[in-house]
Amino acid sequence: MHMIASIINDDEKFRNILRGLNQDFHNKVVTTQEIETYISTKSGINFQYLFDQYLRTNKVPVLEYQFKNGVLNYRYVNCNQDFTMPVKTNLTKDNWLRPTVSWQSLKSENQDTAAELKIDINFYITLLKVD
């Protein structure tokens, strides 16, 4: 739930989703799919990749990264092929990276910061620096 709240990045909207879940599904038996659809619809964000990864596998995604010549290269491993969860970091101006399973590159203005990549604690992933 912390990851979903962080990705939504709007406390009011997230609070309304939680209250709406309680109100709309109070005293009802619901399916996982109903809850997933509700959260994605109300947030306006398709969280299918997140639910598929964290509810249907036991693999913890790994964000591999390397820093070479002022460029940060990064990708997800140990995850579903469609896993595309954005992640908050200390690295970019807007604090977000949008990794996929393919290597991506980002030119860094501050080499020291990129060498010490940090992930927001609300994201359940492993960070691995590779050579």
N, C-alpha and C positions, 0 to 999 in steps of 0.2 A: 504494500500500500504506500510505503514511503517513496518508492520509485515512481509510482503512478502520480502521486501528489507532486513530486519534483518535476516530472515531465509536463504535467498540466501547467505548473508554474503560476497558478492563480488560486490562492487560498479560499476565496469566496466560492469560486466554481467547485473546487474539491469538496468543501464543506456542504454545498448544496447537493452534490452527488451522494455523499454519505447520508445526508438527511433524506434524500429522495429514495435511496435504497431501503431505508427503514420504513418510510411512509408507504411506498408502493408495494413492498413485499412483506409487510408486517403480517405475521401469522399465516404465511403461505409457505408451501414447499416449493422450492425453486431449483432449477438446474444450474449447473456451472455456466452453460451457454447463455442463459437468461441474464446472469450477473455480468458476464463478459460483454454482452451486447449492450446492456444498460450503461455500463461505464464508458464504453467506446462512443455510444450515441450521445450521451449527455456531455462528454468532454469534447466531442468533435475530433477526437484523435483515435485512429485505428490501433488498438493495443493488441491485436491478434498475435503479433510476433512475440510480445512479452508473455502473454498467457501460454502460448505454445511452448516457450522456453522454460518458464518457471513452474507451470502446472503439469506439463506433460513429459518433462525429462528431469533427470536428477543432475544434469551437467551445469556447472557454474561457468558462465562465459568468462573467457580470458581476453583482456585487452592487451595485445602485444604492441609494443612500441619501440622505436629506435630513433635516435637523434643523430643525424649526420650532416655536416656542412650547413648548418642553419636550417635544416628541414626536418620536421617531425613526420615520421612514417608510422602508421598505426592501422590495426585491423582487429576484428574479433576472431577468436578460434574457440574450440570446444563448445560449439553452439549450433543451433539449427541454421541452415543455409539462408533463410530469410530474416535472420535476426539483425535488426537495424536500430537498436535502442540508442537514442541520443544520451550522452552522459555529461554531467557537469564536471568541469575541471578547473584548474587554476591557470590555464594556458591562454585562452583566447579572450578577446575583449568582451564578448557576450557570455563567456564561461562555458560554452557548449562545444563538444565534438560530436560528430555524427558518424561513428564508425559503421562499417559493414564487414562482411567476411573477406572482402578484397582490400588489398593495401591501398591506403589513401595518403596523401602528402599535404603538409601544411608548412608554409614558410614561416619561421618564427622571427619576431623582432628581438626577442630576448633569449639568447642561447642558454643562459643559466636557468631560467624558468622552465624551458622545454626539457632540459636534462633532468629536472626534478618534477616530472609530471605527477600530479596528485588528483585523485578522484573524490568527489563528494561522498561522504560516508553513507548517504541514503541509497547508494547504488550497490546492489549485490553482484559484484563482478570481482575478478582477480586482475591485478595489474602486473604485467611482466615486461621488464626491459630486456630486449633481445639485441644481439650483435649483428 
